[in-house]
């Protein structure tokens, strides 16, 4: 994995976290969904990426 660099402050220390608010398919109201995982700069808090923990949840 190449070293990441923050676009806002040029920091190189990152962490991952989640808000535990699941994202659900629009057409499946009772789906458990999947967590969002954020990668963010530990220096300034800028979010570098957001990804879905289990994208298979959205396959039809």
N, C-alpha and C positions, 0 to 999 in steps of 0.2 A: 504494500500500500504506500503510495507516494505521500510525502509530508504535505499536510494541508496548511494553507495560509489564509487568515481572515481578510476579507476584502475591505473591512472597515478600519481595522487597527493594525494589520499585519501580524497579529498574534499567531502562535503555532500550537497552543494548547487547547484541545477540544475535549468535550465530553458528550455523552448521549443521555437523554432522559425522555420521559413520557409524562403526559398529563393524565393518563388513564381514562381519558374520554374516548370511548371507542367510536370509530367511524363505521357507519353501516351502509349497506347498499340502499339506494333510494326506494327500490321496489320491494324490499323485504323489511317491513316495519318491526318484526319480532326477531330479527337476526342479532346474534351476539356481536357481530362485527369484529374489528381488529384495532389494536392500539396504534397510535401514531408515535413514531420514534423521531426525536429531534436531535440533530448534531449541532452543537453550538460552541462558540468561542468562550473559553473560561476567562478571558481578559475583559471583553466588553459585552458579551452576551448575544452577539449577532448570530442568528440562526443560519447555518450553512446549508442544511438540508432537512427535509421532512420526508419520512418514508412510512409505509404501512408495514406493520410487523408480519401480517399474514395475508398477502395479496390473494391467495387462493380462495379466501372468503368471498371474493367478488366474481369468481368465475361462474358462468351459468351452466 
